[in-house]
Amino acid sequence: MRRIGFALMVAALLLAGCGRGPTGTTSGGDLNIIQATRNAMNATPLPTSLPTAPVLPDPTDPLTVVLGGEFANGGYWTWEDIANLLGVYAQYDAYETVSMDGQSYTGVPLSYLLDYARINPFAQGMAVLDREEQRHDYLAEDVADCETCLLVRAPDETITLVMPSFTPPVVTHVVRIEVR
């Protein structure tokens, strides 16, 4: 906001300077420009490049995750939306697989969702909440950089988050990812 205000102020000064005659007087049209610039500077601030997603209630659909907090493109994300990210970042239906403790998980990289939802690069923490209202906290930067973290469509038709290098490594029935 400060950059925009500064740019408007500089523009007003330049425009005001261009309208001055040899005696340093300002014409009526120039005064209108100056007043319009002052009004613009005092108007409702423009949204930042990374607005905070609104807090939304938890979805009733077990195959939907709410992204809230410091996302520019947060909100409700269905499994279909998440699976379609494969076509954006890789190839449609090219799910990735991670093996952990003898079990294989196949899904969409979490980084695809965080990138597309435009996570705030300055976010500090990330909380993952499940349907049992348990909260799991992580450092946002570590999770955003995780190459082995997957969102998986579980056999019980819910979304599971698999994060092999984190504790806990598996969060079932994920309902919300909140970034702050």
Solvent accessible surface area in square Angstrom, and as a share of the most:
residue,aa,sasa,rsa
1,M,106,0.47
2,R,218,0.80
3,R,212,0.77
4,I,65,0.33
5,G,14,0.13
6,F,129,0.54
7,A,59,0.46
8,L,57,0.28
9,M,85,0.38
10,V,57,0.32
11,A,44,0.34
12,A,11,0.08
13,L,117,0.58
14,L,116,0.58
15,L,84,0.42
16,A,6,0.05
17,G,43,0.41
18,C,110,0.66
19,G,27,0.26
20,R,122,0.45
21,G,33,0.32
22,P,145,0.91
23,T,115,0.67
24,G,38,0.36
25,T,88,0.51
26,T,40,0.23
27,S,60,0.39
28,G,49,0.47
29,G,43,0.41
30,D,17,0.09
31,L,101,0.50
32,N,106,0.54
33,I,66,0.34
34,I,29,0.15
35,Q,91,0.40
36,A,59,0.45
37,T,16,0.09
38,R,138,0.50
39,N,86,0.44
40,A,48,0.37
41,M,65,0.29
42,N,128,0.66
43,A,56,0.44
44,T,119,0.69
45,P,82,0.52
46,L,107,0.53
47,P,111,0.70
48,T,96,0.56
49,S,101,0.65
50,L,49,0.24
51,P,57,0.36
52,T,83,0.48
53,A,8,0.06
54,P,89,0.56
55,V,120,0.69
56,L,40,0.20
57,P,97,0.61
58,D,77,0.40
59,P,11,0.07
60,T,135,0.78
61,D,66,0.34
62,P,53,0.33
63,L,25,0.13
64,T,6,0.04
65,V,0,0.00
66,V,0,0.00
67,L,0,0.00
68,G,0,0.00
69,G,8,0.08
70,E,42,0.19
71,F,1,0.00
72,A,21,0.16
73,N,52,0.27
74,G,23,0.22
75,G,9,0.09
76,Y,99,0.38
77,W,19,0.07
78,T,51,0.30
79,W,18,0.06
80,E,124,0.55
81,D,56,0.29
82,I,0,0.00
83,A,17,0.13
84,N,69,0.35
85,L,5,0.03
86,L,1,0.01
87,G,26,0.25
88,V,86,0.49
89,Y,86,0.33
90,A,56,0.44
91,Q,128,0.57
92,Y,140,0.53
93,D,111,0.58
94,A,39,0.30
95,Y,84,0.32
96,E,71,0.32
97,T,81,0.47
98,V,20,0.12
99,S,82,0.53
100,M,26,0.12
101,D,144,0.74
102,G,89,0.85
103,Q,101,0.45
104,S,73,0.47
105,Y,34,0.13
106,T,67,0.39
107,G,1,0.01
108,V,0,0.00
109,P,7,0.04
110,L,0,0.00
111,S,25,0.16
112,Y,33,0.12
113,L,0,0.00
114,L,1,0.00
115,D,79,0.41
116,Y,93,0.35
117,A,0,0.00
118,R,127,0.46
119,I,25,0.13
120,N,23,0.12
121,P,99,0.62
122,F,161,0.67
123,A,13,0.10
124,Q,137,0.61
125,G,8,0.08
126,M,0,0.00
127,A,0,0.00
128,V,0,0.00
129,L,39,0.19
130,D,10,0.05
131,R,80,0.29
132,E,105,0.47
133,E,152,0.68
134,Q,105,0.47
135,R,122,0.45
136,H,33,0.15
137,D,81,0.42
138,Y,20,0.08
139,L,115,0.57
140,A,2,0.02
141,E,123,0.55
142,D,68,0.35
143,V,0,0.00
144,A,29,0.23
145,D,99,0.51
146,C,13,0.08
147,E,155,0.70
148,T,63,0.37
149,C,0,0.00
150,L,1,0.00
151,L,0,0.00
152,V,13,0.08
153,R,111,0.41
154,A,15,0.11
155,P,141,0.88
156,D,82,0.43
157,E,80,0.36
158,T,12,0.07
159,I,0,0.00
160,T,7,0.04
161,L,0,0.00
162,V,0,0.00
163,M,1,0.00
164,P,43,0.27
165,S,92,0.59
166,F,36,0.15
167,T,121,0.70
168,P,41,0.26
169,P,50,0.32
170,V,43,0.25
171,V,4,0.02
172,T,68,0.39
173,H,50,0.22
174,V,0,0.00
175,V,4,0.02
176,R,23,0.08
177,I,0,0.00
178,E,35,0.16
179,V,1,0.01
180,R,117,0.43
